[in-house]
């Protein structure tokens, strides 16, 4: 379960931002996760809800997650396509000479908070 480690890192980053920006509390954290990571949103939210109790100023914080599709580009015919299975074969020309162009993202989009 790598979701717990991701949430721990996310909370540490948000804690540092809360301190740096002199925020009383963090109210919302939005993240973007590519489907290639195979992260389960419900597990992320559950971990966030449980783990945030260890951090001052996170009592009312909510986690929102946006999932990005896995997009691939064929280097032979330039066809771009999305996939649901980890098969990187071009449906246009059957080439495996492909490049992953999205779906591996994992980043914090925004962190919102309140000052005194």
Backbone as a printed PyTorch tensor [residue, N CA C, xyz], in Angstrom:
tensor([[[  0.8300,  -1.1890,   0.0000],
         [  0.0000,   0.0000,   0.0000],
         [  0.8700,   1.2450,   0.0000]],

        [[  1.1670,   1.7620,  -1.1640],
         [  2.0000,   2.9520,  -1.2650],
         [  1.2150,   4.2320,  -1.0230]],

        [[ -0.1030,   4.1230,  -0.9330],
         [ -0.9230,   5.3070,  -0.6880],
         [ -0.5660,   5.9720,   0.6350]],

        [[ -0.2840,   5.1660,   1.6680],
         [  0.0660,   5.7190,   2.9760],
         [  1.3340,   6.5530,   2.9300]],

        [[  2.3380,   6.0610,   2.2150],
         [  3.6010,   6.8040,   2.0860],
         [  3.3930,   8.1010,   1.3050]],

        [[  2.5630,   8.0500,   0.2900],
         [  2.2710,   9.2560,  -0.5010],
         [  1.5620,  10.2940,   0.3680]],

        [[  0.5720,   9.8540,   1.1380],
         [ -0.1680,  10.7790,   1.9980],
         [  0.7530,  11.3690,   3.0640]],

        [[  1.6270,  10.5620,   3.6230],
         [  2.5760,  11.0770,   4.6220],
         [  3.4240,  12.1990,   4.0070]],

        [[  3.9690,  11.9720,   2.8170],
         [  4.7840,  12.9950,   2.1490],
         [  3.9580,  14.2370,   1.8350]],

        [[  2.7410,  14.0300,   1.3670],
         [  1.8490,  15.1430,   1.0460],
         [  1.5730,  15.9930,   2.2860]],

        [[  1.2900,  15.3390,   3.4100],
         [  1.0250,  16.0690,   4.6480],
         [  2.2660,  16.8190,   5.1490]],

        [[  3.4270,  16.2390,   4.9750],
         [  4.6600,  16.9190,   5.3720],
         [  4.8850,  18.1860,   4.5360]],

        [[  4.6400,  18.0850,   3.2440],
         [  4.7720,  19.2500,   2.3630],
         [  3.7550,  20.3270,   2.7480]],

        [[  2.5060,  19.9050,   2.9520],
         [  1.4570,  20.8580,   3.3310],
         [  1.7500,  21.4950,   4.6870]],

        [[  2.3110,  20.7290,   5.6070],
         [  2.6860,  21.2690,   6.9240],
         [  3.7470,  22.3540,   6.7630]],

        [[  4.7540,  22.0840,   5.9350],
         [  5.8040,  23.0760,   5.6970],
         [  5.2330,  24.3530,   5.0820]],

        [[  4.2930,  24.2010,   4.1630],
         [  3.6550,  25.3730,   3.5370],
         [  2.8180,  26.1240,   4.5640]],

        [[  2.0910,  25.4000,   5.4200],
         [  1.2850,  26.0460,   6.4660],
         [  2.1710,  26.9100,   7.3560]],

        [[  3.3190,  26.3750,   7.7430],
         [  4.2430,  27.1200,   8.6080],
         [  4.8490,  28.3020,   7.8510]],

        [[  5.3290,  28.0580,   6.6440],
         [  5.9790,  29.1100,   5.8540],
         [  5.0320,  30.2690,   5.5570]],

        [[  3.7880,  29.9480,   5.2340],
         [  2.8050,  30.9760,   4.8770],
         [  2.0460,  31.5060,   6.0900]],

        [[  2.4010,  31.0270,   7.2820],
         [  1.7770,  31.4440,   8.5310],
         [  0.2500,  31.2560,   8.4880]],

        [[ -0.1670,  30.0610,   8.0720],
         [ -1.5880,  29.7430,   8.0050],
         [ -2.0390,  29.1080,   9.3190]],

        [[ -3.2380,  29.4700,   9.7430],
         [ -3.8060,  28.8790,  10.9510],
         [ -4.1730,  27.4240,  10.6910]],

        [[ -4.7490,  27.1900,   9.5190],
         [ -5.1270,  25.8230,   9.1750],
         [ -5.1210,  25.6120,   7.6680]],

        [[ -4.9690,  24.3640,   7.2970],
         [ -5.1060,  23.9360,   5.9040],
         [ -6.5370,  23.4460,   5.7480]],

        [[ -7.2230,  23.9230,   4.7100],
         [ -8.6210,  23.5450,   4.5120],
         [ -8.8220,  22.5660,   3.3560]],

        [[ -7.8970,  22.6130,   2.3890],
         [ -8.1130,  21.8050,   1.1860],
         [ -6.7800,  21.5020,   0.5110]],

        [[ -6.6210,  20.2660,   0.0800],
         [ -5.4460,  19.8580,  -0.6800],
         [ -5.9550,  19.1640,  -1.9410]],

        [[ -5.5130,  19.6540,  -3.1010],
         [ -5.8950,  19.0440,  -4.3760],
         [ -4.6470,  18.4450,  -5.0080]],

        [[ -4.7640,  17.1820,  -5.4160],
         [ -3.6480,  16.5100,  -6.0660],
         [ -4.0830,  15.9710,  -7.4260]],

        [[ -3.1030,  15.7700,  -8.2880],
         [ -3.3220,  15.1620,  -9.6010],
         [ -2.4960,  13.8860,  -9.6300]],

        [[ -3.1530,  12.7890, -10.0060],
         [ -2.4990,  11.4850, -10.0320],
         [ -2.7860,  10.8190, -11.3700]],

        [[ -1.7330,  10.3850, -12.0490],
         [ -1.8950,   9.6460, -13.2900],
         [ -2.3420,   8.2240, -13.0170]],

        [[ -3.1960,   7.6970, -13.8830],
         [ -3.7190,   6.3370, -13.7140],
         [ -2.6230,   5.2760, -13.7220]],

        [[ -1.4830,   5.6020, -14.2960],
         [ -0.3720,   4.6560, -14.3620],
         [  0.0970,   4.2500, -12.9580]],

        [[ -0.1410,   5.1080, -11.9680],
         [  0.2510,   4.8140, -10.5860],
         [ -0.6570,   3.7820,  -9.9240]],

        [[ -1.8260,   3.5640, -10.4930],
         [ -2.8040,   2.6070,  -9.9570],
         [ -3.1170,   2.8870,  -8.4830]],

        [[ -3.3660,   4.1440,  -8.1910],
         [ -3.7100,   4.5650,  -6.8380],
         [ -5.2280,   4.5880,  -6.7090]],

        [[ -5.7200,   4.0580,  -5.6020],
         [ -7.1590,   3.9940,  -5.3610],
         [ -7.5820,   5.2380,  -4.5820]],

        [[ -8.4770,   6.0100,  -5.1780],
         [ -8.8910,   7.2850,  -4.5820],
         [ -9.4650,   7.1040,  -3.1770]],

        [[-10.3060,   6.1070,  -2.9800],
         [-10.9210,   5.8890,  -1.6680],
         [ -9.8670,   5.5900,  -0.6030]],

        [[ -8.8130,   4.8540,  -0.9770],
         [ -7.7350,   4.5430,  -0.0380],
         [ -6.9580,   5.8170,   0.3000]],

        [[ -6.7230,   6.6550,  -0.7100],
         [ -6.0210,   7.9150,  -0.4730],
         [ -6.8090,   8.7990,   0.4910]],

        [[ -8.0990,   8.9300,   0.2590],
         [ -8.9340,   9.7960,   1.0990],
         [ -9.0230,   9.2450,   2.5160]],

        [[ -9.1520,   7.9240,   2.6470],
         [ -9.2010,   7.3030,   3.9700],
         [ -7.8910,   7.5150,   4.7200]],

        [[ -6.7620,   7.2990,   4.0430],
         [ -5.4590,   7.5260,   4.6630],
         [ -5.2970,   8.9840,   5.0740]],

        [[ -5.7050,   9.8930,   4.2000],
         [ -5.6040,  11.3240,   4.5020],
         [ -6.4290,  11.6580,   5.7430]],

        [[ -7.6670,  11.1780,   5.7850],
         [ -8.5490,  11.4560,   6.9230],
         [ -7.9680,  10.9210,   8.2280]],

        [[ -7.3590,   9.7540,   8.1750],
         [ -6.7710,   9.1460,   9.3580],
         [ -5.4680,   9.8470,   9.7670]],

        [[ -4.5810,  10.0630,   8.8120],
         [ -3.2460,  10.5830,   9.1030],
         [ -3.2170,  12.0770,   9.4260]],

        [[ -4.1880,  12.8400,   8.9300],
         [ -4.1790,  14.2850,   9.1690],
         [ -4.3540,  14.6230,  10.6490]],

        [[ -4.8810,  13.6920,  11.4300],
         [ -5.0730,  13.9160,  12.8640],
         [ -3.7460,  14.1330,  13.5870]],

        [[ -2.6580,  13.6840,  12.9970],
         [ -1.3270,  13.8380,  13.5930],
         [ -0.7310,  15.2280,  13.3320]],

        [[ -1.4090,  16.0510,  12.5490],
         [ -0.8560,  17.3390,  12.1370],
         [ -1.7210,  18.4800,  12.6570]],

        [[ -1.0680,  19.4280,  13.3070],
         [ -1.7600,  20.6020,  13.8140],
         [ -2.2340,  21.4640,  12.6450]],

        [[ -3.4780,  21.9250,  12.7260],
         [ -4.0270,  22.7930,  11.6930],
         [ -4.6220,  22.0570,  10.5090]],

        [[ -4.8220,  20.7600,  10.6220],
         [ -5.3800,  19.9660,   9.5220],
         [ -6.7260,  19.3400,   9.8860]],

        [[ -7.2900,  19.7570,  11.0100],
         [ -8.5040,  19.1330,  11.5270],
         [ -9.6440,  19.1070,  10.5130]],

        [[ -9.7970,  20.1880,   9.7390],
         [-10.9110,  20.2870,   8.7760],
         [-10.4590,  20.1260,   7.3280]],

        [[ -9.2190,  19.7180,   7.1280],
         [ -8.6790,  19.5990,   5.7650],
         [ -9.3650,  18.4730,   4.9970]],

        [[ -9.5590,  18.7350,   3.7100],
         [-10.1910,  17.7660,   2.8080],
         [ -9.2360,  17.5250,   1.6370]],

        [[ -9.1340,  16.2810,   1.2180],
         [ -8.3070,  15.9160,   0.0740],
         [ -9.1880,  15.7010,  -1.1530]],

        [[ -8.7870,  16.3140,  -2.2680],
         [ -9.4510,  16.0950,  -3.5510],
         [ -8.4160,  15.5500,  -4.5220]],

        [[ -8.8170,  14.5710,  -5.2970],
         [ -7.8860,  13.9220,  -6.2200],
         [ -8.4680,  13.9250,  -7.6310]],

        [[ -7.6660,  14.3830,  -8.5910],
         [ -8.0340,  14.3280, -10.0030],
         [ -7.1520,  13.2780, -10.6580]],

        [[ -7.7800,  12.3900, -11.4000],
         [ -7.0300,  11.3130, -12.0570],
         [ -6.8270,  11.6450, -13.5290]],

        [[ -5.5780,  11.4940, -13.9960],
         [ -5.2490,  11.7510, -15.4040],
         [ -5.1390,  10.4260, -16.1470]],

        [[ -5.7170,  10.3820, -17.3300],
         [ -5.6400,   9.1910, -18.1720],
         [ -4.2120,   8.9300, -18.6360]],

        [[ -3.9580,   7.6860, -18.9810],
         [ -2.6660,   7.3120, -19.5510],
         [ -2.7460,   7.5490, -21.0560]],

        [[ -1.9290,   8.4690, -21.5420],
         [ -1.8820,   8.7860, -22.9700],
         [ -0.5330,   8.3660, -23.5310]],

        [[ -0.5790,   7.8540, -24.7450],
         [  0.6110,   7.3050, -25.3980],
         [  0.6990,   7.8710, -26.8060]],

        [[  1.9190,   8.0610, -27.2750],
         [  2.1400,   8.5120, -28.6490],
         [  3.0070,   7.4800, -29.3600]],

        [[  2.5920,   7.1060, -30.5400],
         [  3.3610,   6.1770, -31.3620],
         [  4.4630,   6.9640, -32.0740]],

        [[  5.6860,   6.4940, -31.9240],
         [  6.8310,   7.1660, -32.5550],
         [  6.9100,   6.8570, -34.0540]],

        [[  6.2230,   5.7990, -34.4880],
         [  6.2770,   5.4300, -35.9010],
         [  5.2400,   6.1710, -36.7540]],

        [[  4.0050,   6.2720, -36.2430],
         [  2.9550,   6.9010, -37.0540],
         [  2.3820,   8.1780, -36.4300]],

        [[  2.9250,   8.5870, -35.2630],
         [  2.4990,   9.7990, -34.5500],
         [  1.0670,   9.7530, -34.0240]],

        [[  0.4750,   8.5880, -33.9860],
         [ -0.8880,   8.4370, -33.4540],
         [ -0.8480,   8.5690, -31.9280]],

        [[ -1.7440,   9.3820, -31.3580],
         [ -1.8670,   9.5090, -29.9160],
         [ -3.1410,   8.8080, -29.4730]],

        [[ -3.0350,   8.0630, -28.3580],
         [ -4.1680,   7.2870, -27.8760],
         [ -4.0850,   7.1180, -26.3660]],

        [[ -5.2200,   6.7890, -25.7530],
         [ -5.2540,   6.5120, -24.3210],
         [ -5.4160,   5.0160, -24.1180]],

        [[ -4.9180,   4.5400, -22.9650],
         [ -5.0040,   3.1130, -22.6710],
         [ -5.5540,   2.9110, -21.2610]],

        [[ -6.1960,   1.7730, -21.0600],
         [ -6.6640,   1.3690, -19.7380],
         [ -5.8320,   0.2100, -19.2040]],

        [[ -5.2320,  -0.5440, -20.0940],
         [ -4.3740,  -1.6740, -19.7400],
         [ -2.9250,  -1.2930, -20.0340]],

        [[ -1.9640,  -1.8940, -19.3390],
         [ -0.5540,  -1.5340, -19.5790],
         [  0.0370,  -2.1660, -20.8450]],

        [[ -0.6640,  -1.9820, -21.9360],
         [ -0.1940,  -2.4760, -23.2350],
         [  0.0730,  -1.2460, -24.0940]],

        [[  1.3480,  -1.0200, -24.3850],
         [  1.7460,   0.2050, -25.0770],
         [  1.8850,  -0.0020, -26.5820]],

        [[  1.0080,  -0.8060, -27.1480],
         [  1.0360,  -1.0580, -28.5860],
         [  0.0790,  -0.0970, -29.2970]],

        [[  0.5550,   0.4810, -30.3750],
         [ -0.2570,   1.4240, -31.1360],
         [ -1.4170,   0.6890, -31.8080]],

        [[ -2.6480,   1.1380, -31.5840],
         [ -3.7890,   0.4980, -32.2370],
         [ -3.9030,   0.8550, -33.7230]],

        [[ -3.1280,   1.8480, -34.1330],
         [ -3.1750,   2.2970, -35.5190],
         [ -2.2400,   1.4880, -36.4200]],

        [[ -1.0140,   1.2130, -35.9280],
         [ -0.0280,   0.5280, -36.7860],
         [  0.6090,  -0.6990, -36.1180]],

        [[  0.1520,  -1.0620, -34.9180],
         [  0.6430,  -2.2240, -34.1620],
         [  2.1060,  -2.1150, -33.7320]],

        [[  2.6440,  -0.9270, -33.6960],
         [  4.0330,  -0.7250, -33.2770],
         [  4.1250,  -0.6460, -31.7490]],

        [[  5.2330,  -1.1480, -31.2210],
         [  5.5270,  -0.9960, -29.7980],
         [  6.5110,   0.1510, -29.5580]],

        [[  6.8380,   0.8750, -30.6110],
         [  7.7320,   2.0240, -30.5070],
         [  6.8990,   3.2340, -30.0650]],

        [[  6.5550,   3.2390, -28.7760],
         [  5.6420,   4.2420, -28.2410],
         [  6.2800,   4.9870, -27.0730]],

        [[  5.6930,   6.1370, -26.7740],
         [  6.1680,   6.9750, -25.6690],
         [  4.9820,   7.3510, -24.7950]],

        [[  5.1440,   7.2080, -23.4950],
         [  4.1270,   7.6110, -22.5390],
         [  4.1570,   9.1330, -22.4310]],

        [[  3.0360,   9.8010, -22.7190],
         [  3.0210,  11.2620, -22.6720],
         [  2.2340,  11.8150, -21.4860]],

        [[  1.3940,  11.0060, -20.8740],
         [  0.7390,  11.4050, -19.6260],
         [  0.2330,  10.1580, -18.9180]],

        [[ -0.0270,  10.3240, -17.6450],
         [ -0.5260,   9.2060, -16.8540],
         [  0.4010,   8.8210, -15.7250]],

        [[  1.6050,   9.4180, -15.6830],
         [  2.5580,   9.1420, -14.6040],
         [  2.6260,  10.2990, -13.6060]],

        [[  1.7820,  11.2950, -13.7890],
         [  1.8030,  12.4770, -12.9230],
         [  1.4840,  12.0940, -11.4760]],

        [[  2.0600,  12.8370, -10.5810],
         [  1.7210,  12.7520,  -9.1650],
         [  2.2310,  14.0460,  -8.5350]],

        [[  1.3190,  15.0080,  -8.3860],
         [  1.7400,  16.3010,  -7.8470],
         [  0.5980,  16.9930,  -7.1190]],

        [[  0.9860,  17.9370,  -6.2720],
         [  0.0170,  18.7680,  -5.5700],
         [ -0.3780,  19.9010,  -6.5070]],

        [[ -1.6530,  20.0150,  -6.7600],
         [ -2.1490,  21.0850,  -7.6280],
         [ -2.3130,  22.3810,  -6.8310]],

        [[ -3.0120,  22.2880,  -5.7060],
         [ -3.1960,  23.4550,  -4.8450],
         [ -3.3190,  23.0300,  -3.3870]],

        [[ -2.9410,  23.9600,  -2.5200],
         [ -3.1610,  23.8060,  -1.0900],
         [ -3.8150,  25.1120,  -0.6330]],

        [[ -4.9730,  24.9950,   0.0110],
         [ -5.6730,  26.1750,   0.4880],
         [ -5.7140,  26.1630,   1.9900]],

        [[ -5.6520,  27.3490,   2.5630],
         [ -5.6900,  27.4600,   4.0120],
         [ -6.2520,  28.7930,   4.4440]],

        [[ -6.2940,  28.9540,   5.7650],
         [ -6.8390,  30.1900,   6.3420],
         [ -5.8160,  30.7680,   7.3010]],

        [[ -5.6980,  32.1020,   7.2500],
         [ -4.8650,  32.8230,   8.2200],
         [ -5.7410,  33.1780,   9.4160]],

        [[ -5.1000,  33.6490,  10.4600],
         [ -5.8590,  34.0530,  11.6730],
         [ -6.9170,  35.0650,  11.3640]]])
